[in-house]
C-alpha cells in the first residue's frame, strides 16, 4: 500500500473521469484554480511547493481565503467554478447530493488510490451512498483536558473525573467550579455543547443520524439523556447566561489561556489546543485523558477538511493530480518536517500533525516526532495518537447544514430555558426529517 | 407683465430652450444610474421573480413549481418567527432612533464653534464597519464582564443575559443599533439649520415659549426630514443583517453556541435558505414577500405622511 501511495505522489492523476496519461506528473498542465485554501503555514506551503515542483506546467492559481458558500455557489451558478474546492468535510454530502461536486471513482480507480490509507471516519464523511466525493485531509479529534492545579485546589484526584460516570461527573464539576456572589469565576466541567453533543450521544450509545446520513435520530432516548446530563452540568454552574458569558472571555490562543489562568477544571476539546498550550504556557499542569463512553471505552468525534472537484471544473486532471500530491505520504512527511523545523527554530515543541492518512501519521510519529521531555505533553501526544483509532464522524448527509441547525437550535433552546430536552429534540427531529426527506427527493 | 399672462396653458407646459437643455443634461447625468439600475437591480429582480416560482438549488436548473414556495411561506413557522423578530425590532428601533437622533441634533444645533467636532464624533460610529460593531457589542453585552452590565449593576440592575436569554436578545440588538445614529442626526441637523430664524423670532414675539416654538415651528419645518428618515430607517430595519449575522451566525462556531432563534431576522433566515440550505427558489419567494411588505408599509407611510409633512413653498 505504501509503495502504491508513494507512486501516486509522483505520478499525478489521470483525471476525475478522463483517461490517465500514466506517464508521470509532468504530463498534467493548464491552469488550476482553487477556492477555500490558503498557503497560511508551512504545512500548506510545503505541500503546494511539492506539487509545483512535480507539475511545473500547471499554472496554479490559489484564491486565498476560507471556503465561502455564497462565493462557491455564485461561481457554480455562473458556470465558472474553480477546479478545486477546499471545504469542511461535513459539507460534502449536501453538495454531492445536488451534483455540484464530481464523484472521484474513476480517478481513484485509474490511479489506484488506496482508500484504506484514509482514516475511516474521514473517509465516511466524504462518501455518500458508497461513492467517494472528496479527498480528506487532517483528522481533528477531541480529548479530555484536565487542569491538575485546579483539581488539587479542589481536593479532587484526576481519576475521580470519570467521564464514564455521569452522576459522579456532576458532583466533581460542582467541587471544581467556583461561584461567588452570583459570579462564575471558574468552570468545573464544561461539556462543550452544543458543538460536542454528538460525542456525548455517541458515548451514551446513540448516533444522532443513521450511517447513510439520511435518517435523523435526534429524539432517541439516549440522545435526550445525553442532552439532559450535559445541560445539567451547565445549569449547576449558574446557568447558561453566566456560564457562556464567562467562557466567552477565554483566550485559547495566548499565554492567558483559561488553563494558565485556572479558569476551568476539565473539558473536552480539539487536540490542537495542545499546540497552543505547548507554545504559550508550557508550565501549566495539563493532563490529557481520552474521552470515553459510559463503559469507559475511548470514543471521540473527528472532523477535518476535504478537497472536492466541482461540476464544471475546467481542469479535472490537474485537480486530481493536485489532491493526490497534497495528500500523499511523502508530501505529508515533508510538510511535517517543515513544521518540526519551524517549531524548533521558535524554541517550541513539535507535537505532531494529524493528517487523516493512517500511514502518514504513523511515519510522522515514528520518524519525525521527538518527545519533548515534558512528561505532560508527551503523555498528551500519546493519548491523542491512541484516540485517532477511536474516532467517529457524523456521516455525509444530503441536508447536512439543515440537520446541524436543527439540533444546535434544539440545544440552544434548552440551554436558554425555553424548553426541555425531550421536547426540543422532538421538534429538531421533525425539522431534520423534513429537510432530509426534501433533500433526498 | 402680469402673473396671469405668464401662466402656461392648462395641460401643456411651455419649456424654454434653457429648460430643455437642462432636462437633457439631467438625463445624461442620470443615465449611469438608470443603466446600473436596469442591469443590476431590475434585471435580478425579474430573475428573482421567476426563481420564486421554481424549485432551484443554485446548482441544477430551476424546475417550475408554481406557487408552492409562496404556499410554503404562509405555513413555515421559521418564516413567521423571523418576520416577527424583524417587525419587533423595527417597531422599537425606528422610533427610538428617530427620537434620540432628533435630541442629539437639537443639542448639536445649540453648540457653537465646537459643532464640527461633535458632528464628526457622532458620525464616526457610522464609519465603523458593521462587522466590527457586531463583535464590539458581543463584548459590551457580555453578561458577567460586559461594560453595559457593569453600568447597570451600578444602578442596582444585575445580570441581564443579553446574548443568551431569548427575552433580552432583541433589546440587546436594539441597544447596539442605537450606536450608529450619525446619519439620521446629520439629516436632522441640516434640516434644523434650514429653519428660518425669523419664524422663531415671530413666534417669540407672539409669546410662544420654547416648547411651543419646537412644536409649532421646528417640527413642521423639519417634518420633511423626519418623514424621510422614517421611511429610510423603516426599510433599513426590515433588512437588518450584517451586525446581527456577525454576532450570532458569523461562522460555524458562533452558529453553534451563539445562534438564537430570537436573533434570527428575516433577511438572515433568507440568507440561510439561499446559501446554506440551497433553497434559492424559496429564498426568492421570501425576498418578494419582504419587498411587498416594505412596499405596503412605505405606501401607508407616504399616505399618512402627506397629511403631516410641511413642504416649503407648499401653498396648501
Interface residues (C-beta under 8 A of the other chain):
Chain A: X69 X70 X73 X76 X77 X88 X94 X95 X98 X99 X100 X182 X183 X184 X194 X195 X240 X241 X242 X244 X245 X246 X248 X249 X311 X399 X401 X402 X404 X405 X408 X409 X412 X413 X415 X416 X417 X418 X435
Chain B: X57 X58 X59 X60 X138 X142 X143 X144 X145 X146 X158 X159 X161 X163 X164 X165 X166 X252 X253 X255 X256 X257 X259 X260 X261 X272 X275 X276 X277 X278
